[in-house]
Amino acid sequence: MVAVKMLFRTPWMLLGSLSLLQACTAVPSIKPVPSNASQLLNQAHLKHIANIRNFSFNGRIGVQTQGKGFSGGLYWQHDAHADDIALYSPLGGQVASIKKSAEQITLTDANGKSLSSNDAETLTQSTLGWQLPLSGLADWVLGRPAGYVAQGGTLQNSSWDERGLLTTLNQDGWQIEFQNYSEQSGYLLPAKIVLKSEKVNLKLLVEKWGDIENLNIEN
């Protein structure tokens, strides 16, 4: 009788083993390949915004790093030769100002103390406690890779949506996500940028762009 029961159990045991084996077998993930149409749209979009040299916007910034955080307001005015950034507390008081010229970067805190350096990330780390990747951020905030024009249009480690707009980018040790694009005077620009490095999570929200029609555009 025991042998008969085992005969009936064996097929079900084999089926169970096969099911378990199939469940444990890893199914290789297939990375979607961008279509030719979206790739062409991506190239056209990057070419369209490549000549933007000046911008300004009001927004918000949030930072998380090593158990510490900061959130507040942000005003940024940028041109090809200089940057002027003001950081504000949630209550509206100015926390710091960052001015970048061709020669150096100067950070002034709420008490009026100023420090200068040639490296924005080192300067902001030592004074604010977190890194601001200013060298690439002026391009990233527009939804384009840093140095895209200077590199002859080379674009790697990125993805884009069906409209050709960047959605992700890995560059200079940062993983960047672009979200909530909106049209601003003929340009599709991201309203939310999330940046992650080994130690820092940084979020930028653009609430109001400046007058983009008056930007210095080189045709």
Buried (B, 14 or more C-beta within 10 A) or exposed (E): EEEEEEEEEEEEEEEEEEEEEEEEEEEEEEEEEBEEEBBEBBBEBBEBBBEBBBBBBBBBBBBBBEEEEBEBBBBBBBBEEEBBBBBBEEEEEBBBBBBBEEEEBBBBBEEEEEEEBEBBBEBBBEBBEBBBBBBBBBBBBBBBBBBBBEEEEEBEEBBBBEEBBBBEBBBBBBBBBBEEBEEBEEBBBBBBBBBBBEEBBBBBBBEEBBEBEEBEEEE
